[in-house]
Amino acid sequence: VAVDFRQWCVDGVRELAPYQAGKPIEELQRELGISDIIKLASNENPLGPSPLALAAMRAVLDGIALYPDGNGFALKRALAAHHAIDQDCVTLGSGSDHILELIARVFLGPGRSAVISQYGFSIYNIVAQAAGAELRIAPAHAPDHAEQPYGHDLEAMLRLVDASTRVVFIANPNNPTGNFVTGAELEAFLARVPPETVVVVDEAYTEFVTDARHQEATAFLTRFPNLIVVRTFSKAYGLAGVRVGYALATPQLTDLLNRVRLAFNPNALAQVAAVAALGDRSHIERTVAVNRAGKAQLEAGFRALGLTFIPSQCNFLTVDVQRPAQPVFDALLREGIIVRPVGNYGLPRHLRISVGTEAQNIRLLAALGRVLAA
Ligand SMILES: Cc1ncc(COP(=O)(O)O)c(C=O)c1O
């Protein structure tokens, strides 16, 4: 008799649904046999990475038979200098999702709880649930909230924190909604959370933020020893394919995270690419400028189509297509455009669309107009 291993796996995994990633271009090519596909589904940088990062990766290819530096010395040194922080406050990971998993491995498990926000980034649910922790989801602000529709309600999150709560996950700004909590709100929250509860502030999109009320949580690291700030090279730095992210926290928290980190993450290409990318500020400035213009272009285009969208501080917009979004998503695929349905987040009428180049945005808006009119 075949064994049903679903019975034998740990409880958290049994109930888990895998992370839904953006559809790869190659997959759509295989399925529909079409070419000239654009992907606006995973909030990648449409300009690609810095040319310095590409050159750095090419330069290490000849030595690729050797393991990378398991301590990531050069990248940690570069990050420490960039953030004016000690190297023993930096944890490296193969993408920031790896960092989020390390946090769950260190602090979550049966009998422990994690607090997240409704519409919060879905990896938090996965890592917390896989660890066997209880997941507590705070209701977000209402869709008609004046400042932050669908945004994190930190008061509601705080109400769910109790003695069992080991981790609170806050994406600031958030994916898939694009909204943010202000520096003042975040500071007040940190001041009221029990000091033994870890607060994770995930700043994957921080480079794109333009609202002056937002404040990077790195500013709070010295005052709140229970804070972990998480960053990634996947978005503004254009290095999603090599997988590199990091955490900033006290040396003690950093030591705990590194106890469970598999030794050679991130890989050799990722380490040198990140160092080079960090040094190319002009590429980030260009990226941010292209995003700002592209976001305004998409906003104007959506308005012209009579659509509303959630105000976003990120490199994507989540737009209400005023009907079930899945068929719109499917029709856009046939136009060769991959966006992201967010029904799994409880937003069945929204599509999350990454800001592309000017030409990509024009093509998306034209296709969306055709699909909605059909
Ligand atoms: C808020 C947020 N955090 C973390 C990640 C993970 O990114 P990566 O693992 O590529 O660093 C993403 C990616 O979409 C994200 O949107």
The ligand as a Gaussian input file, in Angstrom:
#p B3LYP/6-31G(d) Opt

LIG

0 1
 C        7.878000      42.772000       0.434000
 C        8.787000      41.746000      -0.141000
 N        9.687000      41.173000       0.651000
 C       10.537000      40.254000       0.203000
 C       10.503000      39.835000      -1.110000
 C       11.424000      38.731000      -1.506000
 O       12.308000      39.109000      -2.471000
 P       13.694000      38.376000      -2.666000
 O       13.605000      37.039000      -2.007000
 O       13.877000      38.299000      -4.124000
 O       14.704000      39.248000      -1.975000
 C        9.588000      40.397000      -1.991000
 C        9.501000      39.936000      -3.391000
 O        8.545000      40.094000      -4.075000
 C        8.704000      41.381000      -1.478000
 O        7.781000      41.927000      -2.282000

